[in-house]
Amino acid sequence: MNDQPDLGALIVSRICHDLISPLSAIGNGVELLEMTTPPGPELSLISESVENAVARIRFFRFAFGAASADQLVGRSEIVSMLDALSRSGRLRYDWEVAEDVPRDRLKLAMLLAACTEQALPQGGRIVFAGQADALRLSAHGPKVRPDPDAWERLRHGTVSPQAKAGEAQFAIAAAMLRLSARPLWIETGEHGVEIGF
């Protein structure tokens, strides 16, 4: 077992932590302006952009940040993050898991969701179901276009030496699966993507 800290994940956690505070302050400032200024498209655009940025950073912190098996993440925190993410984009995320989830399992779930996002170029719906130790992810949309090579590497827990920044989620998820030796099943087709882990 590797006892060395994951420096990349720690850096992501630090960056996300440091960005959340100023973005939240901007959001609070916009709310104050809305109370004293007639509503207009400019304030609405700023408010929506800040909410979108905060939601993405929370998502990135769970997906790419540091995670341990002994730290639980509450269902309400997960639902809050995914609801905010759903309001700010073309994808709808639904968390149907009733219990709290270990942070490392949530990390893998969010990485796999990020993989799935790329297979839904026109948007769609991503649903998480099951229990904390046996999660399922299903994704459907008007157009499903998974990258066959990226998904095949994920199935086998391999990382491409030529991986690009846009494929980071595939590489990190594959490495996590290989280290944990967890079983993974994936079905991709023209109507959707189904993952169990």
Order of alpha helices (4+ residues) and beta strands (2+ residues): alpha-alpha-beta-alpha-beta-beta-alpha-beta-beta-alpha-alpha-beta-beta
